[in-house]
Amino acid sequence: MIKGINRQVIEISDPHSIYYEKAWLVVRPEYVRIQQSVLNKEAKKLMSDVSHPSCMGLKRTFGFWALRLGASALIGAGISTLIHCLFL
């Protein structure tokens, strides 16, 4: 809910999100006099930063842990091979 009648609001009707249809950004009173193009540019920048689905981080996390597990398995196999060759 947006309160106040003296606020400048920027409405973004296509935030490039599968979850949201619109976004409203309320401009701070001290920045109301700034050019509209600057405000629109900042609004688009803000929306591009938050538009990625939350599962993107999960995929990166899964890849990180899979790589880490694979590296640990290779190191373990290398150490066991080295021990086997030295003592047999």
PyMOL commands that place a pseudoatom at each C-alpha (Angstrom):
pseudoatom trace, name=CA, resn=MET, resi=1, chain=A, elem=C, hetatm=0, pos=[0.000, 0.000, 0.000]
pseudoatom trace, name=CA, resn=ILE, resi=2, chain=A, elem=C, hetatm=0, pos=[1.345, 3.415, -0.933]
pseudoatom trace, name=CA, resn=LYS, resi=3, chain=A, elem=C, hetatm=0, pos=[0.422, 6.259, 1.392]
pseudoatom trace, name=CA, resn=GLY, resi=4, chain=A, elem=C, hetatm=0, pos=[0.689, 9.939, 0.686]
pseudoatom trace, name=CA, resn=ILE, resi=5, chain=A, elem=C, hetatm=0, pos=[-0.572, 12.073, -2.139]
pseudoatom trace, name=CA, resn=ASN, resi=6, chain=A, elem=C, hetatm=0, pos=[2.483, 14.260, -2.689]
pseudoatom trace, name=CA, resn=ARG, resi=7, chain=A, elem=C, hetatm=0, pos=[4.783, 11.480, -3.828]
pseudoatom trace, name=CA, resn=GLN, resi=8, chain=A, elem=C, hetatm=0, pos=[6.257, 10.930, -7.248]
pseudoatom trace, name=CA, resn=VAL, resi=9, chain=A, elem=C, hetatm=0, pos=[5.922, 7.291, -8.237]
pseudoatom trace, name=CA, resn=ILE, resi=10, chain=A, elem=C, hetatm=0, pos=[7.605, 5.487, -11.123]
pseudoatom trace, name=CA, resn=GLU, resi=11, chain=A, elem=C, hetatm=0, pos=[5.613, 2.522, -12.372]
pseudoatom trace, name=CA, resn=ILE, resi=12, chain=A, elem=C, hetatm=0, pos=[7.435, -0.277, -14.157]
pseudoatom trace, name=CA, resn=SER, resi=13, chain=A, elem=C, hetatm=0, pos=[4.875, -2.428, -15.932]
pseudoatom trace, name=CA, resn=ASP, resi=14, chain=A, elem=C, hetatm=0, pos=[7.289, -5.118, -17.160]
pseudoatom trace, name=CA, resn=PRO, resi=15, chain=A, elem=C, hetatm=0, pos=[9.888, -5.876, -14.472]
pseudoatom trace, name=CA, resn=HIS, resi=16, chain=A, elem=C, hetatm=0, pos=[11.145, -8.968, -16.419]
pseudoatom trace, name=CA, resn=SER, resi=17, chain=A, elem=C, hetatm=0, pos=[10.162, -11.276, -13.600]
pseudoatom trace, name=CA, resn=ILE, resi=18, chain=A, elem=C, hetatm=0, pos=[8.123, -14.445, -13.724]
pseudoatom trace, name=CA, resn=TYR, resi=19, chain=A, elem=C, hetatm=0, pos=[6.713, -13.596, -10.302]
pseudoatom trace, name=CA, resn=TYR, resi=20, chain=A, elem=C, hetatm=0, pos=[5.767, -9.924, -10.599]
pseudoatom trace, name=CA, resn=GLU, resi=21, chain=A, elem=C, hetatm=0, pos=[3.661, -8.010, -13.058]
pseudoatom trace, name=CA, resn=LYS, resi=22, chain=A, elem=C, hetatm=0, pos=[4.357, -4.419, -11.950]
pseudoatom trace, name=CA, resn=ALA, resi=23, chain=A, elem=C, hetatm=0, pos=[6.704, -2.543, -9.676]
pseudoatom trace, name=CA, resn=TRP, resi=24, chain=A, elem=C, hetatm=0, pos=[6.206, 0.880, -8.133]
pseudoatom trace, name=CA, resn=LEU, resi=25, chain=A, elem=C, hetatm=0, pos=[9.159, 2.917, -7.004]
pseudoatom trace, name=CA, resn=VAL, resi=26, chain=A, elem=C, hetatm=0, pos=[8.522, 5.930, -4.782]
pseudoatom trace, name=CA, resn=VAL, resi=27, chain=A, elem=C, hetatm=0, pos=[10.953, 8.792, -5.388]
pseudoatom trace, name=CA, resn=ARG, resi=28, chain=A, elem=C, hetatm=0, pos=[12.414, 10.413, -2.298]
pseudoatom trace, name=CA, resn=PRO, resi=29, chain=A, elem=C, hetatm=0, pos=[11.230, 14.005, -1.826]
pseudoatom trace, name=CA, resn=GLU, resi=30, chain=A, elem=C, hetatm=0, pos=[14.732, 15.470, -2.142]
pseudoatom trace, name=CA, resn=TYR, resi=31, chain=A, elem=C, hetatm=0, pos=[15.163, 13.908, -5.611]
pseudoatom trace, name=CA, resn=VAL, resi=32, chain=A, elem=C, hetatm=0, pos=[11.820, 14.903, -7.151]
pseudoatom trace, name=CA, resn=ARG, resi=33, chain=A, elem=C, hetatm=0, pos=[13.412, 17.741, -9.150]
pseudoatom trace, name=CA, resn=ILE, resi=34, chain=A, elem=C, hetatm=0, pos=[15.910, 15.438, -10.925]
pseudoatom trace, name=CA, resn=GLN, resi=35, chain=A, elem=C, hetatm=0, pos=[15.348, 14.841, -14.645]
pseudoatom trace, name=CA, resn=GLN, resi=36, chain=A, elem=C, hetatm=0, pos=[12.892, 12.099, -15.478]
pseudoatom trace, name=CA, resn=SER, resi=37, chain=A, elem=C, hetatm=0, pos=[15.436, 10.341, -17.712]
pseudoatom trace, name=CA, resn=VAL, resi=38, chain=A, elem=C, hetatm=0, pos=[17.859, 9.953, -14.785]
pseudoatom trace, name=CA, resn=LEU, resi=39, chain=A, elem=C, hetatm=0, pos=[15.108, 8.548, -12.562]
pseudoatom trace, name=CA, resn=ASN, resi=40, chain=A, elem=C, hetatm=0, pos=[14.014, 6.118, -15.279]
pseudoatom trace, name=CA, resn=LYS, resi=41, chain=A, elem=C, hetatm=0, pos=[17.607, 4.993, -15.841]
pseudoatom trace, name=CA, resn=GLU, resi=42, chain=A, elem=C, hetatm=0, pos=[18.084, 4.319, -12.126]
pseudoatom trace, name=CA, resn=ALA, resi=43, chain=A, elem=C, hetatm=0, pos=[14.736, 2.503, -11.955]
pseudoatom trace, name=CA, resn=LYS, resi=44, chain=A, elem=C, hetatm=0, pos=[15.712, 0.210, -14.846]
pseudoatom trace, name=CA, resn=LYS, resi=45, chain=A, elem=C, hetatm=0, pos=[19.102, -0.416, -13.240]
pseudoatom trace, name=CA, resn=LEU, resi=46, chain=A, elem=C, hetatm=0, pos=[17.449, -1.326, -9.951]
pseudoatom trace, name=CA, resn=MET, resi=47, chain=A, elem=C, hetatm=0, pos=[14.968, -3.655, -11.619]
pseudoatom trace, name=CA, resn=SER, resi=48, chain=A, elem=C, hetatm=0, pos=[17.681, -5.415, -13.617]
pseudoatom trace, name=CA, resn=ASP, resi=49, chain=A, elem=C, hetatm=0, pos=[19.534, -6.111, -10.370]
pseudoatom trace, name=CA, resn=VAL, resi=50, chain=A, elem=C, hetatm=0, pos=[16.516, -7.734, -8.725]
pseudoatom trace, name=CA, resn=SER, resi=51, chain=A, elem=C, hetatm=0, pos=[14.929, -9.405, -11.739]
pseudoatom trace, name=CA, resn=HIS, resi=52, chain=A, elem=C, hetatm=0, pos=[16.848, -12.687, -11.635]
pseudoatom trace, name=CA, resn=PRO, resi=53, chain=A, elem=C, hetatm=0, pos=[14.851, -15.614, -10.261]
pseudoatom trace, name=CA, resn=SER, resi=54, chain=A, elem=C, hetatm=0, pos=[15.911, -16.857, -6.878]
pseudoatom trace, name=CA, resn=CYS, resi=55, chain=A, elem=C, hetatm=0, pos=[16.757, -20.299, -8.293]
pseudoatom trace, name=CA, resn=MET, resi=56, chain=A, elem=C, hetatm=0, pos=[19.752, -18.795, -10.151]
pseudoatom trace, name=CA, resn=GLY, resi=57, chain=A, elem=C, hetatm=0, pos=[21.766, -18.689, -6.942]
pseudoatom trace, name=CA, resn=LEU, resi=58, chain=A, elem=C, hetatm=0, pos=[20.744, -22.249, -6.159]
pseudoatom trace, name=CA, resn=LYS, resi=59, chain=A, elem=C, hetatm=0, pos=[22.136, -23.515, -9.473]
pseudoatom trace, name=CA, resn=ARG, resi=60, chain=A, elem=C, hetatm=0, pos=[25.441, -21.772, -8.843]
pseudoatom trace, name=CA, resn=THR, resi=61, chain=A, elem=C, hetatm=0, pos=[25.561, -23.211, -5.347]
pseudoatom trace, name=CA, resn=PHE, resi=62, chain=A, elem=C, hetatm=0, pos=[24.876, -26.735, -6.635]
pseudoatom trace, name=CA, resn=GLY, resi=63, chain=A, elem=C, hetatm=0, pos=[27.633, -26.389, -9.240]
pseudoatom trace, name=CA, resn=PHE, resi=64, chain=A, elem=C, hetatm=0, pos=[30.054, -25.128, -6.626]
pseudoatom trace, name=CA, resn=TRP, resi=65, chain=A, elem=C, hetatm=0, pos=[29.385, -28.062, -4.309]
pseudoatom trace, name=CA, resn=ALA, resi=66, chain=A, elem=C, hetatm=0, pos=[29.546, -30.588, -7.171]
pseudoatom trace, name=CA, resn=LEU, resi=67, chain=A, elem=C, hetatm=0, pos=[32.928, -29.203, -8.232]
pseudoatom trace, name=CA, resn=ARG, resi=68, chain=A, elem=C, hetatm=0, pos=[34.153, -29.278, -4.654]
pseudoatom trace, name=CA, resn=LEU, resi=69, chain=A, elem=C, hetatm=0, pos=[33.005, -32.877, -4.158]
pseudoatom trace, name=CA, resn=GLY, resi=70, chain=A, elem=C, hetatm=0, pos=[34.633, -33.960, -7.430]
pseudoatom trace, name=CA, resn=ALA, resi=71, chain=A, elem=C, hetatm=0, pos=[37.926, -32.297, -6.507]
pseudoatom trace, name=CA, resn=SER, resi=72, chain=A, elem=C, hetatm=0, pos=[37.874, -33.990, -3.096]
pseudoatom trace, name=CA, resn=ALA, resi=73, chain=A, elem=C, hetatm=0, pos=[37.245, -37.370, -4.711]
pseudoatom trace, name=CA, resn=LEU, resi=74, chain=A, elem=C, hetatm=0, pos=[40.162, -36.877, -7.115]
pseudoatom trace, name=CA, resn=ILE, resi=75, chain=A, elem=C, hetatm=0, pos=[42.510, -35.845, -4.314]
pseudoatom trace, name=CA, resn=GLY, resi=76, chain=A, elem=C, hetatm=0, pos=[41.417, -38.840, -2.220]
pseudoatom trace, name=CA, resn=ALA, resi=77, chain=A, elem=C, hetatm=0, pos=[41.947, -41.222, -5.142]
pseudoatom trace, name=CA, resn=GLY, resi=78, chain=A, elem=C, hetatm=0, pos=[45.382, -39.731, -5.807]
pseudoatom trace, name=CA, resn=ILE, resi=79, chain=A, elem=C, hetatm=0, pos=[46.469, -40.104, -2.177]
pseudoatom trace, name=CA, resn=SER, resi=80, chain=A, elem=C, hetatm=0, pos=[45.229, -43.691, -1.962]
pseudoatom trace, name=CA, resn=THR, resi=81, chain=A, elem=C, hetatm=0, pos=[47.019, -44.564, -5.231]
pseudoatom trace, name=CA, resn=LEU, resi=82, chain=A, elem=C, hetatm=0, pos=[50.230, -43.005, -3.941]
pseudoatom trace, name=CA, resn=ILE, resi=83, chain=A, elem=C, hetatm=0, pos=[50.010, -44.936, -0.660]
pseudoatom trace, name=CA, resn=HIS, resi=84, chain=A, elem=C, hetatm=0, pos=[49.244, -48.161, -2.537]
pseudoatom trace, name=CA, resn=CYS, resi=85, chain=A, elem=C, hetatm=0, pos=[52.270, -47.707, -4.850]
pseudoatom trace, name=CA, resn=LEU, resi=86, chain=A, elem=C, hetatm=0, pos=[54.663, -46.863, -1.990]
pseudoatom trace, name=CA, resn=PHE, resi=87, chain=A, elem=C, hetatm=0, pos=[53.780, -49.748, 0.305]
pseudoatom trace, name=CA, resn=LEU, resi=88, chain=A, elem=C, hetatm=0, pos=[53.168, -52.590, -2.165]
for i in range(1, 88): cmd.bond("trace and resi %d" % i, "trace and resi %d" % (i + 1))
show_as sticks, trace
zoom trace
